[in-house]
């Protein structure tokens, strides 16, 4: 529960607040007392419901957007709903099968897997989805390989503990000696087991050892080529379904805000830092003004970590308006985070 959550409401007011949140999420229209009476079996009159709605408004859970009788939830109202009524739920059968099929057929390298996972989550939720790649600090080098392709070309390969396999072609200006390539591969073995964040060239040999020097130059080129890969740099950002923010335009106060949100999603460093700051130890939901970033005051984020061998490696989540189907969003985020964890821990 959020530390800002007020004391629990009595059962009837809590039921009315829940009904208003669910009806408003479904219709995008302010909810009146007559709707509550006709859709919920509360056993009280419309007048009683109106009185309770007025009390909920005074206590900051609801707001009346204009002179109609209808109310909509505030950030505090959504927070109460999330903390008290958001039981863990599963995806609908069709979507659950789609997620299972996606990962069952997945033979993608990690960048492609994360990129396509963001698009899958966006399709499931109709919100923008973000996936932050594994942190370099929790990823180690499992194996390094150099494969000769022709007289002047080698393929440098790095196998990482997060399941990634990075490959980079390196072209030299002169023909290579196969023994030098073998010596270079032997030198690279000193880097196996280190954190990706510490990946550097192997220690330079004695300058008088000409064979070792020649091999070292090949090893350095291989490492330099691999270091340019996003997975080795750590924490790449993948965004799927950004266009959903524009489709959600009616849920934001202005088109300018939508434009700023789209720009924010393009700022990789900012978004990665933001997600890292918000994420708790498990599923995390931040709502409206709980987000410190001004451009996110009308947004909610539902985030969860995915694991590699039991250690939190990266983050997956959705970004959308506060008028979000939180129950479905959290089910989708949980499902894909769990599948990613299994896929990357094989």
C-alpha positions in Angstrom: 0.0 0.0 0.0 1.2 3.5 -0.7 2.3 5.5 2.4 0.0 8.3 1.1 -3.1 6.1 1.2 -5.7 7.5 3.6 -7.5 5.4 6.2 -9.8 2.7 4.7 -13.3 3.8 3.7 -16.4 2.2 5.0 -17.7 -0.7 2.9 -20.4 1.3 1.1 -18.2 4.2 0.2 -15.4 1.9 -1.0 -17.9 0.0 -3.2 -19.2 3.3 -4.7 -15.6 4.5 -5.4 -14.7 1.2 -7.0 -17.8 1.4 -9.2 -17.0 4.9 -10.3 -13.4 4.0 -11.2 -14.5 0.9 -13.1 -17.3 2.7 -14.9 -15.2 5.7 -15.8 -12.3 3.6 -17.1 -14.8 1.8 -19.3 -16.7 4.8 -20.6 -14.5 7.9 -20.2 -17.7 9.7 -19.1 -18.4 11.2 -15.6 -20.4 8.7 -13.5 -23.6 9.7 -11.8 -25.5 8.2 -8.9 -28.2 6.7 -11.2 -25.5 4.6 -13.0 -24.2 3.3 -9.7 -27.7 2.3 -8.5 -28.5 0.5 -11.8 -25.2 -1.3 -12.2 -24.4 -2.2 -8.5 -26.5 -4.0 -5.9 -25.8 -1.7 -3.0 -29.3 -1.9 -1.5 -29.6 1.9 -1.0 -31.3 4.7 -2.8 -29.9 7.1 -5.4 -30.1 9.9 -2.8 -27.8 7.9 -0.4 -25.4 7.2 -3.2 -25.3 10.9 -4.0 -24.6 11.8 -0.4 -21.7 9.3 -0.3 -20.4 10.6 -3.6 -20.4 14.1 -2.1 -18.5 12.9 0.9 -16.0 11.1 -1.4 -15.5 14.4 -3.3 -14.9 16.3 -0.1 -12.3 13.8 1.0 -10.4 14.1 -2.3 -11.3 10.8 -3.9 -13.6 12.2 -6.6 -14.0 15.4 -8.5 -16.9 16.9 -10.4 -15.5 18.0 -13.8 -18.4 20.3 -14.7 -22.0 21.1 -13.5 -23.4 17.6 -14.4 -24.1 15.2 -11.5 -21.3 12.9 -12.6 -17.9 12.5 -10.9 -14.6 11.1 -12.0 -11.8 9.7 -9.8 -8.8 11.8 -8.6 -5.3 10.4 -8.3 -6.2 9.7 -4.7 -9.3 7.8 -5.9 -7.3 5.7 -8.3 -4.7 5.0 -5.6 -7.3 3.8 -3.2 -8.7 1.5 -5.9 -5.3 0.1 -6.7 -4.4 -0.5 -3.1 -7.7 -2.0 -1.9 -9.4 -3.5 -5.0 -6.6 -4.6 -7.3 -6.3 -8.3 -6.6 -3.8 -10.2 -8.8 -5.6 -11.3 -11.8 -4.8 -13.3 -15.0 -5.0 -12.3 -18.6 -8.0 -13.4 -20.6 -7.4 -16.9 -22.1 -6.9 -15.6 -25.6 -4.2 -13.1 -24.5 -2.6 -15.6 -22.2 -2.2 -18.1 -25.1 -0.8 -15.3 -27.3 1.9 -14.6 -24.7 2.7 -18.3 -24.3 2.9 -18.8 -28.1 5.1 -15.7 -28.5 7.7 -17.0 -26.1 7.4 -20.6 -27.1 8.4 -19.7 -30.7 11.1 -17.2 -29.6 14.6 -17.9 -30.9 15.5 -14.2 -31.0 18.7 -12.5 -29.8 18.1 -10.5 -26.7 17.7 -7.1 -28.3 15.1 -8.4 -30.7 13.4 -10.3 -27.9 13.1 -7.2 -25.7 12.0 -5.0 -28.7 9.3 -7.4 -29.7 8.2 -7.9 -26.1 7.6 -4.2 -25.8 5.3 -4.3 -28.9 3.5 -7.4 -27.5 2.8 -5.6 -24.2 1.6 -2.5 -26.1 -0.8 -4.7 -28.2 -2.2 -6.4 -25.0 -2.8 -3.2 -23.1 -3.3 -0.5 -25.8 -0.8 1.6 -24.0 2.8 2.6 -24.7 5.1 -0.1 -23.4 8.7 0.3 -22.2 11.4 -2.3 -21.7 14.7 -1.5 -20.1 17.5 -3.9 -21.1 19.7 -5.7 -18.5 22.0 -3.6 -16.5 25.7 -4.2 -17.2 26.3 -4.6 -13.5 24.3 -7.8 -13.3 25.5 -9.3 -16.6 28.8 -11.2 -16.9 30.8 -12.6 -19.9 30.2 -16.3 -20.1 32.2 -16.9 -23.3 34.2 -15.1 -25.9 35.0 -16.5 -29.3 36.8 -15.4 -32.5 35.9 -17.2 -35.7 37.9 -16.7 -38.9 35.7 -15.9 -41.9 38.3 -15.2 -44.5 42.0 -14.1 -44.7 41.2 -10.6 -43.4 37.9 -11.0 -41.6 36.9 -12.5 -38.2 33.6 -12.8 -36.3 33.9 -11.7 -32.7 31.3 -13.4 -30.5 30.3 -12.7 -26.8 27.9 -14.9 -24.9 26.4 -13.1 -21.8 24.9 -14.4 -18.6 21.6 -12.8 -19.5 21.2 -15.0 -22.5 22.4 -12.5 -25.1 24.8 -13.6 -27.8 26.5 -10.6 -29.5 28.3 -10.9 -32.8 30.4 -8.3 -34.7 32.4 -8.7 -37.9 35.9 -7.2 -37.8 37.8 -6.5 -41.0 41.6 -6.1 -40.9 43.9 -4.3 -43.4 46.2 -7.3 -43.9 46.0 -11.1 -44.0 45.8 -12.7 -40.6 47.9 -15.6 -39.4 45.7 -18.3 -38.0 48.0 -18.9 -35.1 47.7 -15.2 -34.1 44.0 -15.6 -34.1 44.3 -18.6 -31.8 46.6 -16.7 -29.5 44.1 -13.8 -29.5 41.3 -16.1 -28.5 43.5 -17.5 -25.7 44.1 -13.9 -24.4 40.4 -13.2 -24.4 39.7 -16.0 -21.9 41.0 -13.8 -19.2 37.9 -11.7 -19.6 35.4 -14.6 -19.1 33.5 -14.2 -15.9 33.9 -10.5 -15.5 31.0 -8.0 -15.3 30.1 -6.5 -18.7 30.6 -3.1 -17.2 34.2 -3.9 -16.7 34.8 -5.3 -20.2 38.2 -4.0 -21.4 41.0 -5.2 -23.6 43.2 -8.0 -22.2 46.4 -7.0 -20.5 49.1 -6.0 -23.1 51.9 -8.5 -23.4 55.6 -7.9 -23.2 56.6 -5.8 -26.2 59.5 -8.1 -27.0 57.1 -11.0 -27.5 56.2 -10.2 -31.1 53.8 -13.2 -31.5 51.8 -12.1 -28.4 51.8 -8.5 -29.6 50.3 -9.5 -32.9 47.7 -11.6 -31.2 46.9 -8.8 -28.8 46.1 -6.4 -31.6 43.5 -8.9 -32.9 42.0 -9.3 -29.4 41.8 -5.6 -28.9 40.0 -5.1 -32.2 37.5 -7.8 -31.3 36.7 -6.4 -27.8 36.4 -2.8 -29.2 33.9 -4.0 -31.9 31.8 -5.9 -29.3 31.8 -3.0 -26.9 29.8 -0.9 -29.4 26.8 -3.3 -29.0 23.8 -1.9 -27.0 23.6 -5.0 -24.7 27.2 -4.6 -23.7 26.8 -0.9 -23.0 24.0 -1.9 -20.7 20.4 -0.7 -20.1 19.1 -0.1 -23.7 15.5 1.2 -23.9 12.9 -0.4 -26.1 9.5 1.4 -26.7 6.5 -0.2 -28.2 3.2 1.3 -29.2 4.0 5.0 -28.6 1.2 5.9 -30.9 -1.3 4.7 -28.3 -0.5 7.9 -26.4 -2.0 9.9 -29.3 -5.0 7.6 -29.4 -5.5 8.3 -25.7 -5.6 12.0 -26.4 -9.1 12.4 -24.9 -7.7 11.3 -21.5 -5.1 14.2 -21.4 -5.8 17.9 -21.0 -4.0 19.0 -24.2 -2.4 17.7 -27.4 0.8 19.5 -26.3 1.1 17.1 -23.4 0.9 14.1 -25.7 3.6 15.6 -27.8 5.8 16.1 -24.7 5.2 12.5 -23.7 6.3 11.2 -27.1 9.5 13.3 -26.8 10.1 11.9 -23.4 9.9 8.3 -24.7 12.7 9.2 -27.2 15.1 10.3 -24.4 16.7 7.0 -23.5 18.8 8.2 -20.7 16.0 10.1 -19.0 13.5 7.3 -19.3 15.9 4.6 -18.1 16.7 6.8 -15.0 13.0 7.5 -14.4 12.1 3.8 -14.6 15.0 2.9 -12.3 13.9 5.5 -9.8 10.2 4.4 -9.7 10.6 0.7 -9.7 10.2 -1.1 -6.4 11.1 -4.7 -5.5 8.0 -6.1 -7.3 5.1 -4.7 -9.3 5.0 -1.0 -9.0 2.2 1.4 -9.9 2.7 5.1 -9.8 -0.3 7.4 -10.5 -0.5 11.0 -11.6 1.1 13.4 -9.2 3.0 10.6 -7.6 5.3 10.9 -10.6 7.8 13.7 -10.0 8.3 14.4 -13.7 5.9 17.2 -14.7 5.0 15.7 -18.0 3.8 12.6 -16.2 1.3 14.3 -13.8 -1.6 12.9 -15.9 -0.1 9.5 -16.4 0.3 6.2 -14.6 3.1 3.7 -15.0 2.8 0.0 -14.2 6.3 -1.5 -13.9 7.8 -4.9 -13.0 11.3 -6.3 -13.0 12.3 -9.3 -15.0 15.0 -11.6 -13.6 18.0 -13.5 -14.9 18.9 -16.5 -12.7 16.9 -15.0 -9.9 18.5 -11.5 -10.0 16.6 -8.4 -11.2 18.1 -7.6 -14.6 15.8 -5.1 -16.3 12.3 -3.6 -16.3 9.1 -3.9 -18.3 6.0 -1.8 -18.0 3.3 0.4 -19.5 2.8 4.1 -19.7 -0.7 5.5 -20.1 -3.3 8.0 -18.8 -4.5 7.7 -15.2 -7.8 6.5 -16.7 -6.2 3.1 -17.1 -7.5 -0.4 -16.7 -5.1 -1.1 -13.9 -6.3 -4.7 -13.4 -5.6 -5.7 -16.9 -2.4 -3.6 -17.2 -0.9 -5.3 -14.1 -1.9 -8.8 -15.4 -0.2 -8.1 -18.7 3.0 -6.7 -17.2 3.2 -9.6 -14.7 2.7 -12.2 -17.4 5.4 -10.8 -19.8 7.9 -10.2 -17.0 7.5 -13.8 -15.8 7.9 -15.1 -19.4 11.0 -12.9 -20.0 12.5 -14.1 -16.8 12.1 -17.8 -17.8 13.3 -17.1 -21.3 16.5 -15.3 -20.2 17.3 -17.8 -17.4 17.5 -20.9 -19.7 
